[in-house]
């Protein structure tokens, strides 16, 4: 081994990648909420649209809890800005 714990060096690549992917997952769950809400408001909801909305909300809450468990408190009102600025 040439880096990491074996040599006493710092390697936070795993944390950076997990944070980046977590932000992308939250962004996708938020997009599911937006799509379902827009369909409902437009009157073009399909039979499964309400399920999409509820599952997206639950999944987003779970993902935010995972980020909070791993990285500490998360400002929910800044989530959308965080996601937009993190994931490209």
N, C-alpha and C positions, 0 to 999 in steps of 0.2 A: 504494500500500500504506500502510495506516495503523498497522500494528503489526508486531511480529516483527523479523526480521533487518534489514529495510530502515530501520527507525527506531531500532534498537538496544534494543528492549524485549524483555523475557522473555515467552515464550508457551510453556507446557509442556502445553497442552491435548492435543496428540497423545499425549504420554507418559501422561497421566492416563487418557485413554480407552483406550489400548492395555493399560495395567495392569488397568483395570476389566474389559475384555472378556476378557483373558487369564485373570483369576481366574474369570470365568463359564465359560469353556471348560474349565478344570481342574475346576471343580465338576461340570460335566456328564460329563466323562470318569470322575470319581470315582463319580458316580451310576451309570454303566454298570457299573463294577466291583461296586458294592454290589448292584445288581439281579441281575447274573449270579451272584454269590456266594450270594445269598439263594435263588435258584432252584435252584442246585446243592445247597445244604444242605437245602432242603425236599424234594428229590427230584422237583421239577417242571420240571427242565431240559428244554429243547427241543433239537433237533438242533444248532441254531446257538448255544446258550448258551455253550459253551466258547470258540467263536470270538469272541463278544461280549466275554467276559472278557479274552481275550488281546489283542484289538485295543484295548480300552479301556485296558489297562495300557500298551501301547506308545504309544498316542496321549497318555496322561497324562504319561508320561516325556518325550516330545517337547515337549509344552507347557511342562512345568516347565523343560526345557533352554532354551526360548525366553525364558521369564521371566528365568532366570538370566543368559542372554546380554545381555539388555537392561537389567536392573535390578540385577544383582549376585547374590551368594550368597543362596540361599533355604533357610530352615530347613524341611526336609521334615516333621519331626514336628509343625510348626505349620501346615502347608498347609491342613488342614481348617478350623482356627479362622480362619485368614486369609481363606479363601474365604467362610466363613459370615459374617464381619464385613464383608467388602468388597462382596459382591453382595447386593442387596436386591430 
